[in-house]
Amino acid sequence: MTEFVLGLRLLLGSGKGSRVRFLLMVAGSAIGVCCLAAVLAIPGVLAAQDARKAAREPDCSNGLGSCLSGQGAGLALTRVAPYDSDTLTRIFVAQGSKPIAPPPGLRVLPSPGEVFVSPRLHQQLRVDPGLSKLFPGREAGLISARGLAYPDELYAYIGVRRDEIKNGGHLTAFGQKRTDFPTVEPSTLDILRFTLAGIVLLPLAVFLSVCARLSAAARARRLAALRLLGLSRKGLQRVNAAETVVAAMLGAGVGLGGYWAANQVVSRIGLPGFTWYPSDGSLPYTAVLVCLVGCPALAWCVSRSGAKKAADNPLAVRRSAEEKPPRLWGLLPLVPGLGIVVGYCVAGATGHAPRDTGLSSILMPVAVVLVGAGLVLTLPVLSRLLARSLARSTSSLTLGLAMRRNEVEPSGTLRVATGLVLLVYAASLTQGVLIELDQVSKNTAPVQAYSIELLPHLSEEKQRAVADVPGVRSHVIKTMSWTDSDTPEPVPSVQAVIGSCGQLRAMASVLEGCVEGRPARLLVPVQTYDESSRPGARFPFRLVDRAGRHKTLTVEVPQRTVRYQDDAAVPAVSTGAVLIPPSLLPGGFRPEFGTLQLLSDSTPHVVRSVLEGIAAVDPTLEVETEGVDIAALRQISVIKTLLGVGMVLGLVIGVAAYLVAATDRAMERKPQVTALSLLGARRRTLRAVQVAQVVLPLAVGLLLAVVTGKAAESSYLVTGGGSIFWDGDGVPLLVASAVGAVVVAALGALPLIGRRIDPELIRRD
């Protein structure tokens, strides 16, 4: 305890410079802890949203009817549809004779004709009147916050009669153990954790270490003097830890307070694509403990390492002996990390992309961490090699002075350049994650396809009404030939497309060989031909009329072929399918089972108009939007927003690390700068020296970060199982980021050479 008090007294009595450094350490620790708290709060926010989703879900509304009803049970039907880039959820509820407790957020269940909507949906209905077609009935109230996953959710409960719900599930209660529609799927959440660890936590650990090592040279000389006066090794470590631990503890408290204030403000404003309630962002006790204990513990470990040299060889520290050159062991993490990354890149380039996601999910994060740590530990080695080479070959005084300083003190580059280097490296990784996410859940085709089951949901009148919805280009009916389920041997079947040449022509970008009123085989170039569809083969198709009478139509696969191709993400018809003109069907009959296939433009307002038109015909119809993963739309939006938050935090950490380290380094170098000024060096020369000392090693580190980051991004895409492995479009962005970091570093180095010369600095030194 005596050594700890001694360390605090030395801090308070060491002049204004030491107190400024202490405040820098507190501010740096506060920024770091605030960023750490933001990252640790994300799982809690997602878990709170999923808990509210699970608490409100009807127990058997999946439409499968798999739950035993019991006498007097109600009915429920869940319908999820896309609305722009968001998800619109509707719960149709029909009450039974037994009372059912209302879900969270409602006081009573809606009666037939009543609709309860979320606050954002209430506002959206005023802006978009056509949206009301999806909600038959009058608005009876709003859903409170207890029943919503997030403030701007589009959610509604619709009361209907029992006969209006077709194929609904039995409703006995609300609430399940887990939600069927999590905010972020567990596999995607693993990707988010992996990315945030790379773009936030790794730079954060380096930043906190930099803050704990501020004024390292001055403190080392002070500690060496205490060691020479007889202080023990452990006592010396306690004295050094006093300043860093107290600064880290104060910074942790300030950082947690800053996060609380930021959560209150940002949660009420919201982020693009992601909102939450302030209570969701509250840190759990374990996260608070990590911040309050982890930051001081890291400062303690760093301070022990910083006091080692003064404890082992105090005379060398007091006499400013030349530092030992950095050892090559810093390359150890980089070599295996790059080995894994390059191995995956080679596997992708040779067409042997790995499919063992279990092994890749372990190796890939390990490789990313090893490469990131290798970049940090390799910078001093590269800086010294570059400095020695340039100092020997250059005839420029400015470059010679800069390189000799970097050769003598290569660790200075580590403190100044590390934050910016890791920022560029993390930016490449984030880009790879965004590329992988963009390969799913989004329809990039110019047209949008829709599928609706025919029976028992869609009567003949509704079928005609749906086909006439404004925005629909054309429609066809797809069905399969009938097979007897009691036959022991498997019987081949074939798909049939019921439609005219005019209907197909309105859907297709290429249609060749179609003759109106003549059956044909359809050939789609991008698909594998169905071998069951051989010319001359005969297949029965079951038909039904309004009265429920059945008839069998036997169709022979014709010799004639029609080449078909459309612009949908998934072609509307299958190759080998038999085109049956509607005129060949008996009057009043249509397929007993099948789907109605619609096609429209894929622009958001057209898709929205088509879905609203279908809902106007029957709001309970289930419409599948081909090529669009509705459940993933919200997830992608959330992930992109959180990755954006991570990039902003990484940017804050990187810039803060540079500013703190560069300011501290300039304060440490004031005696050397003063000596050079008294020897006649011009201020312009000294500024050029300062810029060269920072920019040249930083440029080398950034070049290495771009190369390794691009390789890590490509290997990540190779292990992701997508279709894109190499993204050349992202290289200019990375290079621009690296150039911007160099410019920021150069501009930040210019003001560090002041106009005033203080000879007292040399006397004290």
C-alpha positions in Angstrom: 0.0 0.0 0.0 2.9 2.3 0.7 4.2 1.9 -2.8 0.8 2.6 -4.2 0.5 5.9 -2.3 4.0 6.8 -3.4 3.0 6.3 -7.0 0.0 8.7 -6.5 2.2 11.3 -4.8 4.7 11.1 -7.6 1.9 11.7 -10.1 0.6 14.7 -8.3 4.0 16.3 -7.7 5.6 15.6 -11.2 4.5 18.8 -12.8 1.8 19.8 -15.3 3.1 17.4 -18.0 2.4 14.4 -15.9 -1.1 15.5 -15.0 -1.9 16.1 -18.7 -0.7 12.6 -19.5 -2.9 11.3 -16.6 -5.9 13.0 -18.0 -5.1 11.6 -21.5 -5.0 8.1 -19.9 -8.4 8.7 -18.2 -9.9 10.0 -21.4 -8.5 7.2 -23.5 -9.7 4.6 -21.0 -13.2 6.2 -21.0 -13.4 6.1 -24.7 -12.3 2.5 -24.8 -14.7 1.3 -22.0 -17.6 3.2 -23.7 -16.9 1.3 -26.9 -16.5 -2.0 -25.1 -19.8 -1.5 -23.3 -21.5 -0.8 -26.6 -20.2 -4.1 -28.0 -21.1 -6.0 -24.8 -24.7 -4.6 -24.9 -25.5 -5.9 -28.3 -26.3 -9.5 -27.3 -28.5 -8.3 -24.5 -30.5 -6.0 -26.9 -31.1 -8.9 -29.3 -32.0 -11.3 -26.5 -34.5 -8.8 -25.0 -36.2 -8.4 -28.4 -36.4 -12.2 -28.9 -37.9 -12.7 -25.4 -40.7 -10.3 -26.2 -41.2 -12.0 -29.6 -41.5 -15.4 -27.9 -43.9 -14.2 -25.2 -46.4 -13.0 -27.8 -46.4 -15.8 -30.4 -49.6 -18.0 -30.7 -48.8 -21.5 -29.7 -50.1 -23.2 -32.9 -50.5 -20.5 -35.5 -48.1 -22.1 -38.0 -51.0 -23.3 -40.2 -50.0 -26.9 -39.8 -52.8 -27.8 -37.4 -50.4 -29.9 -35.4 -51.7 -29.0 -31.9 -54.6 -30.7 -30.3 -57.4 -28.1 -29.9 -59.7 -29.4 -27.2 -63.2 -28.2 -27.1 -63.7 -24.5 -27.6 -60.2 -23.6 -28.6 -59.6 -20.5 -30.8 -57.9 -20.3 -34.2 -54.9 -18.2 -35.2 -53.0 -17.7 -38.4 -49.7 -15.9 -38.9 -48.9 -14.1 -42.1 -45.5 -12.4 -42.7 -44.9 -10.2 -45.8 -42.2 -7.9 -47.0 -42.8 -4.1 -46.8 -39.9 -2.3 -48.5 -36.9 -3.5 -46.6 -38.9 -4.3 -43.4 -41.1 -7.2 -42.3 -44.8 -6.8 -41.8 -46.4 -9.4 -39.5 -50.2 -10.0 -39.2 -51.8 -12.3 -36.6 -55.4 -13.3 -37.5 -57.3 -14.4 -34.4 -60.6 -16.1 -34.0 -61.8 -16.6 -30.5 -63.4 -19.8 -29.3 -65.8 -20.5 -26.4 -62.9 -20.8 -24.0 -61.4 -17.5 -22.8 -57.8 -16.9 -23.9 -55.5 -14.5 -22.1 -54.4 -11.7 -24.5 -50.8 -11.4 -25.6 -48.4 -8.9 -24.1 -49.2 -5.4 -25.3 -53.0 -5.9 -25.4 -55.6 -5.7 -22.7 -58.2 -7.8 -24.7 -58.2 -9.9 -27.8 -59.6 -8.3 -30.9 -63.1 -9.2 -31.8 -64.2 -9.8 -35.4 -63.7 -6.6 -37.4 -61.2 -5.1 -34.9 -57.5 -4.5 -35.5 -54.8 -3.6 -33.0 -51.7 -2.2 -34.7 -48.2 -1.1 -33.6 -47.5 2.7 -33.3 -45.4 2.8 -36.5 -48.0 0.8 -38.4 -50.6 3.3 -37.2 -48.6 6.1 -38.7 -47.8 4.1 -41.9 -51.6 3.5 -42.5 -52.1 7.3 -42.6 -49.2 7.7 -45.1 -50.1 4.7 -47.3 -53.8 4.2 -47.5 -53.5 1.2 -49.7 -51.9 -0.7 -46.9 -55.3 -0.9 -45.1 -56.3 -3.6 -47.6 -54.1 -6.0 -45.6 -56.1 -5.2 -42.4 -59.8 -5.9 -42.8 -61.6 -4.1 -40.0 -61.4 -0.9 -38.0 -58.5 0.1 -35.9 -59.5 -0.4 -32.2 -56.2 0.5 -30.5 -52.4 0.3 -30.3 -50.1 -2.4 -29.1 -48.0 -1.2 -26.2 -44.2 -1.6 -25.9 -44.5 -4.9 -24.0 -45.9 -6.5 -27.1 -43.3 -5.2 -29.6 -39.8 -6.4 -30.3 -38.6 -2.9 -31.2 -40.3 0.5 -31.3 -40.8 0.8 -35.1 -42.0 -2.7 -35.7 -44.8 -3.3 -38.2 -47.1 -5.7 -36.3 -50.9 -6.2 -36.0 -53.6 -8.4 -34.4 -56.7 -8.8 -36.6 -59.9 -10.2 -35.2 -61.9 -12.4 -37.7 -64.6 -15.1 -37.7 -63.7 -18.7 -37.4 -64.9 -19.4 -41.0 -62.5 -16.8 -42.3 -59.4 -18.6 -41.2 -58.4 -21.4 -43.6 -55.9 -24.0 -42.5 -55.1 -22.0 -39.3 -53.7 -23.5 -36.1 -55.5 -24.0 -32.9 -55.0 -21.2 -30.4 -55.0 -22.0 -26.7 -52.5 -19.4 -25.4 -49.8 -16.9 -26.3 -46.2 -17.5 -25.6 -43.5 -20.0 -26.4 -40.1 -20.9 -25.1 -38.3 -19.4 -28.1 -39.4 -17.4 -31.1 -39.8 -18.8 -34.6 -38.5 -15.5 -36.0 -35.4 -14.4 -34.1 -34.0 -11.0 -34.7 -30.7 -12.5 -35.7 -30.3 -16.3 -36.5 -27.6 -18.0 -34.3 -25.4 -18.7 -37.3 -25.6 -15.0 -38.4 -25.0 -13.9 -34.8 -21.8 -15.9 -34.8 -20.7 -13.9 -37.9 -21.6 -10.7 -36.1 -19.5 -11.7 -33.0 -16.6 -12.7 -35.2 -16.7 -9.4 -37.1 -17.1 -7.2 -34.1 -14.2 -9.0 -32.4 -12.0 -8.1 -35.4 -13.1 -4.5 -36.0 -13.7 -3.4 -32.4 -12.3 -5.7 -29.7 -8.8 -6.3 -31.2 -8.1 -2.5 -31.8 -9.7 -1.8 -28.4 -7.2 -4.0 -26.6 -4.3 -2.3 -28.4 -5.8 1.1 -27.7 -6.1 0.4 -23.9 -2.6 -0.9 -23.9 -1.4 2.3 -25.6 -3.3 4.4 -23.0 -1.6 2.5 -20.2 1.8 3.1 -21.8 1.5 6.9 -22.0 4.7 8.8 -20.9 6.5 5.5 -20.9 10.0 7.0 -21.3 9.5 9.6 -18.6 8.0 7.1 -16.2 10.8 4.6 -16.9 13.4 7.1 -15.9 11.5 8.0 -12.7 11.1 4.3 -11.9 14.8 3.6 -12.6 15.7 6.3 -10.1 13.5 4.7 -7.4 15.1 1.3 -8.2 18.6 2.8 -7.7 17.4 4.2 -4.4 16.7 0.7 -3.2 13.1 0.0 -4.1 12.3 -3.7 -4.7 11.1 -5.1 -8.0 7.6 -5.7 -6.7 7.5 -2.3 -5.1 8.6 -0.7 -8.3 5.7 -2.5 -10.2 3.2 -1.2 -7.6 4.5 2.3 -7.9 4.1 2.2 -11.7 0.7 0.5 -11.5 -0.7 3.2 -9.2 -1.0 5.8 -12.0 -2.2 3.4 -14.7 -4.7 1.5 -12.5 -6.2 4.7 -11.0 -6.5 6.2 -14.5 -8.1 3.0 -15.8 -10.6 2.9 -13.0 -11.6 6.5 -13.4 -11.8 6.0 -17.1 -13.9 2.9 -16.7 -16.4 4.8 -14.5 -16.5 7.7 -16.9 -16.9 5.4 -19.9 -19.8 3.5 -18.3 -21.5 6.8 -17.6 -20.9 7.9 -21.2 -22.4 4.7 -22.5 -25.5 5.1 -20.3 -26.0 8.6 -21.7 -25.4 7.5 -25.3 -27.8 4.6 -24.9 -30.6 6.9 -23.7 -30.1 9.3 -26.6 -29.4 6.9 -29.5 -32.1 4.5 -28.5 -34.7 7.2 -28.7 -33.4 8.5 -32.0 -32.7 5.1 -33.5 -30.3 3.9 -36.1 -31.0 3.1 -39.7 -32.6 -0.3 -39.8 -32.3 -1.0 -36.1 -34.1 0.5 -33.1 -34.4 -0.7 -29.5 -35.9 0.4 -26.2 -33.5 2.1 -23.7 -34.1 -0.6 -21.1 -32.8 -3.2 -23.7 -29.5 -1.5 -23.8 -28.9 -1.7 -20.1 -25.7 -3.6 -19.4 -25.9 -6.8 -17.4 -23.9 -7.1 -14.2 -21.3 -9.3 -15.9 -20.7 -6.7 -18.6 -20.3 -4.0 -16.0 -17.9 -6.2 -14.1 -15.9 -6.8 -17.2 -15.6 -3.1 -17.8 -14.8 -2.2 -14.2 -12.3 -5.0 -13.6 -11.0 -5.9 -17.1 -9.8 -2.4 -17.9 -7.8 -1.9 -14.7 -6.5 -5.5 -14.9 -5.2 -4.8 -18.4 -3.6 -1.6 -17.2 -2.0 -3.6 -14.3 -0.5 -6.1 -16.7 0.8 -3.5 -19.1 2.3 -1.5 -16.2 4.1 -4.5 -14.9 5.5 -5.1 -18.4 6.5 -1.4 -18.6 8.4 -1.5 -15.3 10.4 -4.6 -16.2 13.2 -2.7 -18.0 13.6 -0.1 -15.2 13.7 -3.0 -12.6 16.2 -5.1 -14.5 18.7 -2.5 -15.7 18.0 0.9 -14.1 21.4 2.4 -15.1 20.7 1.8 -18.8 17.4 3.6 -18.4 18.8 6.6 -16.6 21.7 6.9 -19.1 19.3 6.5 -22.1 21.1 3.5 -23.4 20.3 2.4 -26.9 17.3 0.0 -27.1 17.7 -3.5 -28.2 16.4 -4.1 -31.7 13.0 -5.9 -31.8 13.2 -9.6 -32.2 11.7 -11.6 -35.0 9.5 -13.6 -32.7 6.8 -11.0 -33.5 6.5 -12.7 -36.9 5.3 -15.9 -35.2 1.6 -15.0 -35.1 1.6 -13.6 -38.7 3.1 -16.7 -40.4 0.5 -19.3 -39.3 -2.3 -16.8 -39.7 -1.3 -16.0 -43.3 -0.8 -19.7 -43.9 -4.4 -20.5 -43.1 -5.6 -17.5 -45.1 -3.5 -18.3 -48.2 -4.5 -21.9 -48.0 -8.2 -21.0 -48.2 -7.5 -18.6 -51.0 -5.7 -21.3 -53.0 -8.5 -23.7 -52.3 -11.0 -21.2 -53.7 -8.9 -20.4 -56.7 -8.5 -24.0 -57.7 -12.2 -24.8 -57.3 -11.9 -26.8 -54.1 -13.7 -24.5 -51.8 -14.1 -26.2 -48.4 -17.6 -27.2 -47.2 -16.6 -28.2 -43.7 -18.1 -25.3 -42.0 -17.4 -26.7 -38.5 -13.6 -26.7 -39.1 -13.7 -23.4 -41.0 -15.7 -21.7 -38.2 -12.7 -22.4 -35.9 -9.8 -21.8 -38.2 -11.1 -18.6 -39.8 -11.4 -16.6 -36.5 -8.1 -17.9 -35.3 -6.5 -16.8 -38.6 -8.0 -13.4 -38.4 -6.8 -12.9 -34.8 -3.3 -14.2 -35.6 -3.0 -12.0 -38.7 -4.2 -8.9 -36.7 -1.8 -9.6 -33.8 1.0 -10.3 -36.3 0.4 -6.9 -37.9 0.8 -5.2 -34.6 4.0 -7.1 -33.6 5.6 -6.9 -37.0 5.4 -3.1 -37.3 8.5 -2.4 -35.1 10.5 -5.0 -37.1 9.5 -3.5 -40.4 10.0 0.0 -39.1 13.5 -0.7 -38.0 14.5 -2.5 -41.2 13.0 0.3 -43.4 14.7 3.0 -41.3 18.1 1.4 -41.4 17.9 0.8 -45.1 16.8 4.4 -45.9 19.2 6.0 -43.4 22.2 4.3 -45.1 21.2 5.2 -48.6 19.7 8.7 -48.3 21.6 12.0 -48.6 18.7 14.0 -47.3 19.1 15.5 -43.8 15.4 15.4 -43.1 15.0 11.8 -44.1 18.2 10.8 -42.4 17.2 12.3 -39.0 13.8 10.8 -39.3 15.0 7.3 -40.1 17.8 7.3 -37.5 15.2 8.1 -34.8 13.0 5.3 -36.0 16.0 3.0 -36.1 16.8 3.8 -32.5 13.2 3.8 -31.3 11.2 1.4 -33.5 8.6 0.8 -30.7 7.4 4.4 -31.1 5.9 3.4 -34.5 3.9 0.7 -32.8 2.1 3.1 -30.5 1.4 5.7 -33.2 0.5 3.6 -36.2 -1.2 0.5 -34.8 -4.6 2.0 -34.4 -4.8 3.1 -38.1 -3.3 -0.1 -39.4 -5.8 -2.3 -37.6 -8.6 0.0 -38.7 -7.8 -0.6 -42.4 -7.4 -4.3 -41.8 -10.8 -4.5 -40.0 -12.5 -2.5 -42.8 -11.5 -5.2 -45.3 -13.0 -7.9 -43.1 -16.2 -6.0 -42.7 -16.5 -5.6 -46.4 -16.2 -9.3 -46.8 -19.1 -9.9 -44.4 -21.3 -7.4 -46.2 -20.5 -9.1 -49.5 -21.6 -12.5 -48.1 -24.8 -11.0 -46.6 -25.7 -9.4 -49.9 -25.6 -12.7 -51.6 -28.7 -13.9 -49.7 -32.2 -12.6 -49.0 -32.3 -10.0 -51.7 -33.9 -10.1 -55.1 -31.6 -8.4 -57.6 -33.6 -9.5 -60.7 -35.7 -7.0 -62.6 -38.9 -9.0 -62.1 -40.5 -10.5 -59.0 -42.4 -13.8 -58.9 -45.2 -14.7 -56.5 -46.7 -18.1 -55.7 -50.2 -18.8 -54.2 -51.6 -22.3 -53.5 -54.8 -23.0 -55.5 -56.9 -25.2 -53.1 -58.4 -24.9 -50.6 -57.3 -21.3 -50.3 -58.0 -19.9 -53.7 -61.4 -20.3 -55.4 -61.9 -19.8 -59.1 -63.3 -16.3 -58.6 -60.4 -15.2 -56.3 -58.0 -16.7 -58.8 -59.3 -14.4 -61.6 -59.3 -11.4 -59.2 -55.7 -12.0 -58.1 -54.6 -12.4 -61.8 -56.2 -9.0 -62.5 -54.4 -7.2 -59.7 -52.7 -4.0 -61.1 -49.0 -4.5 -61.6 -49.2 -8.2 -62.4 -47.7 -8.8 -65.8 -49.0 -12.3 -66.4 -49.8 -15.5 -64.6 -49.8 -19.3 -65.2 -50.9 -22.3 -63.2 -48.2 -24.9 -62.2 -49.3 -28.4 -61.2 -47.8 -32.0 -61.0 -49.1 -35.2 -62.5 -51.1 -37.5 -60.2 -49.4 -40.5 -58.7 -51.0 -43.2 -56.6 -49.5 -43.1 -53.0 -50.5 -46.7 -52.4 -48.2 -48.0 -55.2 -45.2 -49.8 -53.7 -42.9 -48.7 -56.5 -42.1 -45.0 -57.1 -43.9 -43.7 -60.1 -42.4 -40.8 -62.2 -44.3 -37.6 -62.4 -44.0 -34.5 -64.6 -44.8 -30.8 -64.1 -47.4 -29.1 -66.2 -47.8 -25.4 -66.9 -51.3 -24.3 -67.8 -51.2 -21.1 -69.8 -51.4 -19.6 -73.3 -48.5 -18.4 -75.4 -49.6 -14.9 -74.7 -49.4 -15.4 -71.0 -45.9 -17.0 -71.3 -44.8 -14.2 -73.7 -45.7 -11.6 -71.1 -43.6 -13.3 -68.5 -40.6 -14.4 -70.6 -37.6 -12.4 -72.0 -37.1 -15.2 -74.5 -39.9 -17.4 -76.0 -39.3 -19.4 -79.1 -41.4 -22.0 -80.9 -44.7 -21.4 -79.1 -47.8 -22.0 -81.1 -51.1 -20.9 -79.6 -53.4 -23.8 -78.6 -50.6 -26.5 -79.1 -49.1 -28.4 -76.2 -45.2 -28.5 -76.0 -42.3 -29.3 -73.8 -40.6 -26.3 -72.1 -36.8 -26.0 -72.3 -35.1 -23.6 -69.8 -31.4 -23.1 -70.6 -30.2 -22.6 -67.0 -31.9 -25.8 -65.7 -31.2 -29.5 -65.9 -33.8 -31.3 -68.0 -36.2 -33.7 -66.3 -35.6 -37.1 -67.7 -39.1 -38.3 -66.8 -40.5 -35.9 -69.4 -39.8 -38.1 -72.5 -41.7 -37.5 -75.7 -44.6 -40.1 -75.9 -44.8 -40.6 -72.1 -48.3 -40.3 -70.7 -49.2 -38.7 -67.3 -52.5 -38.3 -65.6 -53.6 -35.0 -64.1 -56.4 -34.7 -61.5 -59.0 -32.0 -62.1 -61.9 -30.7 -60.0 -64.9 -28.4 -60.6 -66.9 -26.1 -58.3 -69.2 -28.9 -57.3 -66.3 -31.0 -56.2 -66.5 -33.5 -59.0 -63.2 -35.0 -60.1 -61.9 -35.9 -63.6 -58.6 -37.2 -64.9 -56.9 -35.7 -67.9 -54.2 -37.8 -69.5 -51.5 -35.8 -71.3 -48.9 -37.2 -73.7 -45.6 -35.4 -73.6 -45.3 -33.9 -77.1 -42.4 -33.8 -79.5 -42.7 -30.0 -80.0 -40.4 -27.9 -77.8 -40.6 -24.3 -76.7 -37.5 -22.4 -75.5 -38.4 -20.3 -72.4 -36.3 -17.9 -70.4 -37.3 -15.1 -67.9 -35.5 -12.6 -65.8 -36.7 -13.9 -62.4 -34.2 -14.9 -59.7 -35.7 -18.4 -60.0 -37.3 -19.2 -63.4 -41.1 -19.3 -63.2 -41.3 -22.7 -65.0 -39.1 -25.8 -65.0 -37.3 -27.3 -67.9 -39.1 -30.5 -69.1 -42.5 -29.2 -67.9 -45.4 -29.8 -70.3 -47.2 -26.6 -71.6 -50.9 -27.3 -71.6 -53.1 -24.6 -73.3 -56.2 -23.7 -71.1 -58.4 -24.7 -74.1 -57.5 -28.4 -73.6 -59.1 -28.4 -70.1 -62.7 -29.6 -69.8 -65.1 -26.7 -69.2 -65.4 -25.7 -65.5 -62.5 -27.9 -64.4 -59.1 -26.9 -63.1 -56.2 -28.7 -61.4 -57.0 -30.2 -58.0 -53.8 -29.0 -56.5 -51.0 -26.6 -57.7 -49.9 -23.0 -57.5 -50.8 -19.8 -59.2 -47.6 -18.2 -60.4 -47.6 -14.4 -60.9 -44.9 -12.1 -62.2 -44.4 -8.3 -61.8 -41.6 -5.7 -61.9 -39.3 -5.9 -58.9 -39.4 -2.2 -58.0 -40.5 -1.7 -54.3 -43.6 0.3 -55.1 -44.8 -2.3 -57.6 -44.2 -5.2 -55.3 -46.0 -3.4 -52.5 -48.9 -2.6 -54.8 -49.3 -6.2 -55.9 -49.2 -7.5 -52.3 -51.8 -4.9 -51.3 -54.0 -5.9 -54.3 -53.8 -9.6 -53.4 -54.7 -8.8 -49.8 -57.7 -6.9 -51.1 -58.9 -10.1 -52.6 -58.2 -12.2 -49.5 -56.0 -10.9 -46.7 -55.4 -14.4 -45.3 -53.8 -15.7 -48.5 -50.2 -16.9 -48.1 -48.1 -15.3 -50.8 -44.5 -16.6 -51.3 -42.2 -14.0 -52.9 -39.8 -16.0 -54.9 -36.1 -15.0 -54.5 -36.8 -12.9 -51.4 -36.1 -14.4 -47.9 -38.6 -12.3 -45.9 -37.3 -13.5 -42.5 -33.8 -12.6 -43.5 -34.6 -9.1 -44.7 -34.8 -7.7 -41.2 -31.8 -9.7 -40.1 -29.7 -8.3 -42.9 -30.8 -4.8 -42.1 -29.9 -5.3 -38.4 -26.5 -6.9 -39.2 -25.6 -4.1 -41.6 -26.5 -1.5 -39.0 -24.5 -3.2 -36.2 -21.5 -3.6 -38.5 -21.8 0.1 -39.3 -21.8 0.8 -35.6 -18.8 -1.4 -35.2 -17.0 0.4 -38.0 -17.8 3.8 -36.3 -16.5 2.4 -33.0 -13.4 1.1 -34.8 -12.8 4.5 -36.4 -13.2 6.3 -33.1 -10.8 3.8 -31.5 -8.3 4.1 -34.3 -8.3 7.9 -34.5 -8.2 8.2 -30.7 -5.3 5.8 -30.5 -3.4 7.8 -33.0 -4.1 11.2 -31.4 -3.3 10.0 -27.9 -0.1 8.2 -29.0 1.1 10.9 -31.3 0.5 13.6 -28.6 2.3 11.6 -26.0 5.2 10.8 -28.4 5.5 14.5 -29.2 5.7 15.4 -25.5 8.4 12.8 -24.9 10.4 14.1 -27.9 10.4 17.7 -26.8 13.9 17.5 -25.3 15.3 16.1 -28.6 13.4 18.6 -30.7 14.7 21.5 -28.4 18.3 20.3 -28.7 18.0 20.2 -32.5 16.5 23.7 -32.5 19.3 25.0 -30.5 21.8 23.4 -32.9 20.2 25.4 -35.7 17.7 23.1 -37.3 14.8 25.0 -38.9 11.2 24.5 -37.8 10.2 23.4 -41.3 12.9 20.8 -41.2 11.8 19.5 -37.8 8.2 19.3 -39.0 9.3 17.4 -42.1 11.3 15.0 -39.9 8.3 14.5 -37.6 6.0 13.7 -40.6 8.5 11.3 -42.2 9.0 9.5 -38.9 5.2 8.7 -38.8 4.2 8.5 -42.4 6.8 6.2 -43.9 6.4 3.3 -41.4 2.7 3.9 -41.3 2.5 3.6 -45.1 4.4 0.3 -45.0 2.0 -1.0 -42.3 -1.1 0.1 -44.2 0.2 -1.6 -47.4 0.6 -4.8 -45.4 -2.8 -4.3 -43.8 -4.5 -3.9 -47.2 -2.8 -7.0 -48.6 -3.4 -9.2 -45.6 -6.9 -7.8 -45.1 -7.8 -8.5 -48.7 -6.5 -12.0 -48.4 -8.4 -12.5 -45.1 -11.6 -11.2 -46.7 -11.2 -13.5 -49.7 -10.6 -16.5 -47.5 -13.6 -15.6 -45.4 -15.8 -15.5 -48.6 -14.3 -18.9 -49.7 -15.4 -20.5 -46.4 -18.8 -18.8 -46.5 -20.1 -21.0 -49.3 -21.2 -18.1 -51.5 -20.7 -17.5 -55.2 -18.4 -14.5 -54.8 -14.8 -15.2 -53.7 -12.9 -12.2 -55.1 -14.2 -8.7 -54.8 -12.1 -6.3 -56.9 -14.6 -3.5 -56.4 -13.6 -3.1 -52.8 -9.9 -2.5 -53.5 -10.2 1.2 -54.4 -12.1 1.8 -51.2 -9.4 0.1 -49.1 -6.6 2.0 -50.9 -8.6 5.3 -50.4 -8.9 4.5 -46.7 -5.2 3.8 -46.4 -4.3 7.0 -48.2 -6.8 8.9 -45.9 -5.1 7.4 -42.8 -1.7 8.5 -44.1 -3.0 12.1 -44.7 -4.6 12.2 -41.3 -1.3 11.0 -39.7 0.7 13.6 -41.7 -1.6 16.5 -40.7 -1.7 15.4 -37.1 2.1 15.4 -37.0 2.5 19.0 -38.2 1.3 20.9 -35.1 3.4 18.9 -32.7 6.5 21.1 -33.5 5.7 24.4 -31.7 7.2 27.8 -32.2 8.5 28.2 -28.6 11.9 26.8 -27.6 12.3 25.9 -23.9 15.9 25.2 -23.0 14.7 24.2 -19.5 13.6 20.9 -21.1 17.2 20.0 -21.8 18.4 21.0 -18.4 15.8 18.9 -16.7 16.6 16.0 -19.0 
